[in-house]
Amino acid sequence: MPITVVPTHGDWQPRNWLIDDEWLRVIDFGRFAFRPPSTDLCRIAMKQWRENSALEAEFVAGYGDDPRDERIWPMELLREAIGTACWAFQVGDDEFEAHGHWLLTEAIARF
């Protein structure tokens, strides 16, 4: 099916957010690409929102409409998990690779 793509950051998570007075500044656009908007939520969904579930509702309220499509979201999480595990393996980061495998288990359970 057709999917709308928009400019996405690619590594949307708190380590790339800076607060300057009351302004949110975003850094590190090395993974910028045109993707479905919900792809930018994968990393925070699997980490920050799991650690504090109230953050999800607050984020979505500030974001506007929730861009996640129930049919596509599991595939996006699976893609993110595969990418995490493969990248960590390539660079020899065993701990992060284990995290990628955990993400894979979580993503596969959604199908």
Secondary structure, DSSP 8 states (H G I E B T S, - for coil): -----EEE-SS-SGGGEEEETTEEEE---TT-EEE-GGGGGHHHHHTHHHH-THHHHHHHHHH-S----TTTHHHHHHHHHHHHHHHHHHHT-HHHHHHHHHHHHHHHTT-
